[in-house]
Every structure is written in C-alpha cells, then in structure tokens.
Amino acid sequence: MRKILKFKLFGNPQIYLEDEPVFFSFSKINALLYYLAVNPVISRDEIAGLLWPNKSEQSAKKNLRNTIYQANKALNAEYIVSPNKSILQLNETLVVQSDVASFMSDPENNLDEYQDEFLKGFFLKDSDNFDLWSTKMANFYEQKFMQYCYQKVLNDIKLKRFIDVEKNIRRLISLDEFDERNYQLLMQFYQDQNSNGKVLEVYYELSSILNEELGIQPSEKTRNIYEKTLEIVNCAKERQKKKNELKFF
C-alpha cells in the first residue's frame, strides 16, 4: 500500500510520508518537490533553469535527472513522473496532500492551514531565482490569507459567530501592525461586547506602535471609537458614583 505524501509548506517546510518526516540528502530535492507541490505540471527547462541558473543547459538537465532519481528513491515510489521528455509532474495515481492545496481550495474555511509564511527559512544559496519565486509566493499567500481572514471576521460578526473573531483579528494585526483597519475592527468588536477596557487597551497599544515606529497618531476614525468608549466608561463611573452616594445617605 502506497503511503500518503504530505507537504507542510506554510511555516518551516517539511515533507512527510504518512506522519513520518522525510529528510533528503541535498536541499534541491526539497526545492523541486516544493515547486511541484505548488505547480503540479512544469517543464524540465523551467525547473532546471530555476534550480541551476549558473550551469550549462546540459549540466542543469543532468543535475535535474539525478535530483528526480534521488527524490523518488528516498520516497520509495515514483512520486515525480515525466509523461513526456519535456514535462514533470507529481504522480496522479499516488495520494499527495498539502496545506497549500487545502488552503487554496477554500481559503475562508481553511484559514488554520495558513500557519506562517510560505517556505519560511528555506533558501537556496546558489539560486536567486528560486528565492525570488519563493518570496513572490509567500507574498501572494499572505495577501490571500489576509483577504479571506478579514472577510471571515466580518461574516462571523454579522452571523454572531464570535468564537474565532478575536483570534483572527489578532492574526491580521500580527501580519501588519500598522494597518489601523484591523485595530478599528477589534476595538469595535470589543465595544459591541461591552468590553470597554479592552477597547482602550487596543487603542493605547496602537498609539504606542504608531508613535514609536512612525511618529504619528491614530487616525480620526480610530480616535472616534476611542473617545466614544471613553465617554461610555466615564458615564458608567459617574452613575456608579451617584449610586454609592445614595447608599451613603
């Protein structure tokens, strides 16, 4: 029975056969498999040029053939196949899974697949083009996550499904600590939940970041949420003060 080949590409990348991590003898095997996990069908010329940009065409293709052989040998199955002389792809008759594919199939409902940036910490020292591709894809997936995460937050608030709202807004803030839109969303959420102390905490957090890093103050819209909350808090304190005075007399 063939084992399931699993790719974890968000965060520090890892390849598994079932639940056992697989380690390869050189990093370009990893790079080839990572590239195929995202691009199921590629040309030999494309990947050879990407992984060995400083080699002659003949040498690059020879290195590619060896890399394919070593990959399949380590995986104990023909996971990388070549339908014709110019094309490479993952074997469709074998089971291959990846967090990237799962996330992209339904981003809003699979947000937890996105654990961290794409191929975090993985670089090829002699292939700037691969690293540029990796960076481009990391930016693409991050933007995709932020887009769908923000939309899910709005939908969850609208439908009163609050369990993941705070967590997801915090994830958005962690990806872009200068985007006031996310702080405003969190402040408004806390305000609607009558968690006014948390609204003030978020405002002070944002104010500190903007002042220390950019030398600016929060926008008018953010200040309005803060001032409205401050008014609510002060009114509550005043009412409590009057109640205490009445009890005294």
N, C-alpha and C positions, 0 to 999 in steps of 0.2 A: 504494500500500500504506500502510495506516494505521500510524503509529508507536505504540510501546507507551508509555503514560503511567505513569510510576513516581513513587511518593511515598516519600520518606525522611522519616519523622516522628519517629523516635527520635533525640535529639540536635538539633543545629541543623537545622531542617527545610529541605528542598529538593525541588523538583519537576523531573522530567526528562522529556524526550521522547527515548526510547531512552536514550542516555548523555549527551545534551546538556542542561545545566541551562536551565530556563526562568525568565525574570525578568518580573515583571508591573509595570504602571505604578502600582499602588497596593496597599497591604497587604491590603485587604479581599477582593481577588480570591484571594490566598493563603488567607485565613481561610475563605472559602466553600469552596474546594477541600479544605482540610484537614478541614473539618467533614463534607463529603460523603464523604471517604475513610474516615471512621470510621462515619458514619451514611449508608448508601447511599441511603436514601429519607427525605426530610424535607419538611415543609410550608413553603410560602412564608412564611406568617405567622411560623412559628417562627424561621427564619433571618433574616428581615427585622428582627424584634424583637431578635434576638441581636446583629446587627451594627450596627443603628442605633437603639438604645434611646431616644435623645433626639429622634428625628424623629417627625413625624406618621406615621400608617399609610400615607397616600398617598405621602408623600415617601420613606419607607423602602422601599416597594414599587417606586417609580420607580428608586431607587438600586440595588435588587437587580436589576432588569431590565438596567440598564446594566452592572452587575458581571458578570452572566452573559454578556452580549454580548462584553464585553472579554476575559473568560476564554476563551471559545470562539474568538474572533478570534486571540488570542495563541497558542493551541494548534493553530490551523488545522484544527479539526474540532469537531463538536458533541459535546463530551465531557459537557457538562451539558445535560440534556434535561428537558422537562416533559410527562409523559404526560397530565396534565390541568391545569387552571388553578391548582390548589392544591398540587401536588406537584412536587418537584425530585428528580432522581436522576442518578447517573453513567450514561452510555450503556452498556447491557449488550452492545451489538453491537461495542463497541470494547474493546481489551485494556487493562486497568488493573491495576497491581500496587502493593502497598505492603508495607513492612516490618511494619506493624502487623497487617495481614491474615495475613501469613505467620507471624508470631509467635503470633497467637491461634489459628491453625488447628492448631497442635501445639506448645504452649509448651515442653515439656520437651526436644523435639528441635530446636527453633529458637531456643534461648537467645541465640545470637550475633546474631540480628536486633535484640535489645534492646541498643543501643549506649550509650544515655544516656537522660535523662528525655524524656518526650513534649513536642514543640514547645519545646525548650529555647531560651530567649532571645526567643521570639516573643510579642509583646503588641500589643493594640490600645489606643491611648491614650484612645479615647472609648467603649469598650465593656467595662465591668467584668464584664458577664455572660459575654461570650466568654472573658475571662481566668479567671473562676471555673470555667467549663466545662473549659478547658484544664488548670487546676490539678487539678480533680477527676479528669480522665482520666489525668493524669500520676501521681497517687497510685494510681489503680486499676492501671495497667500496672506500676508499680514493685512493688506488692504481689503482683501476678500473677507477675512475674519472680522475686521472692524466694521465693515459694511453690514454684514449679516448679524453680528452681535448687537449692534445698535438697533437694528430693526427688530430683533427678537425682544430686546428690552422694552421698546415701545409697544409691541404686541402684547407682551406679558403684563405690562401695566394696564393696558386697555382692558384685558380679559381678567384682571385681578389675580394673575398667577405670580405671586410675589416671591416665591421661594428662591429663584436664581437671580432676581433683579439686581440686588446689591453686589453679588459676586461678579456678575457680568459687567456692570458699570465699572467696578474696580479693575477688571481686566483691561477695559478700554483705557482707563486712566494710566495704567502701568505701561501701555504701549505708546501713549502720547500725553505726557504730563502737562503739556502746555495747551491742550485743546480744552477751552473753557466749556464747550458744549457738553462734555461728559460730566464735568463738575456741576453744571447747572441741572442736568438731568438727575444726578444723585441728590442734590440739595432739594429739588422739587419733590423727589420721591420721599425723602425723609420728612419734608414738610407735610405732605399728604398723609403720612403715617403718624403725624403728631410727635415726631422725634426731633423736636426743635433744637435740642442741644447738639445733635449730630449735624444739623444744618450749619450751625455756627462753627463747629469743628472743621467741616469741609471748607467753609469759606476762609477760615484762618490758615488752613493747610494750603489752599490755592494762593492766597495773598502772599504767604511766605515764599512759595516757589517762584511766583512771578516777580516779586521784588528782588530776591536774591539772584535769580538767573537772568532776568531780562530788564530789571529796573523799572517795571511798570506795575500798575494797579489792575485789579479785576475790572471787567467791562461794566457798563451801566446795567445791563440785564442781570449780571451776576450780583451786583450791588443791590439791585431792587429786591431780589429774592432774599438776600441777607437782611436788608432793612425791614422788609415785611415780617420776617421771622423774629427779628429783634423786637419789633413792635408787639408781636404776639406774646413773646416771653415777658416783656415789661408789663403788659396788661395783666398777664396771669399773676405776676408778682404783686401788682397793685391790688388785685382782687383778693389775693391771699392775705395781704397786709390788712385790708379792711376787715376781713373775716376774723383775723386774730384780734383786732381792736375791739370788735363787737363782743367777742368771747370774754375779753378782759373786763368789759363793763357789764 
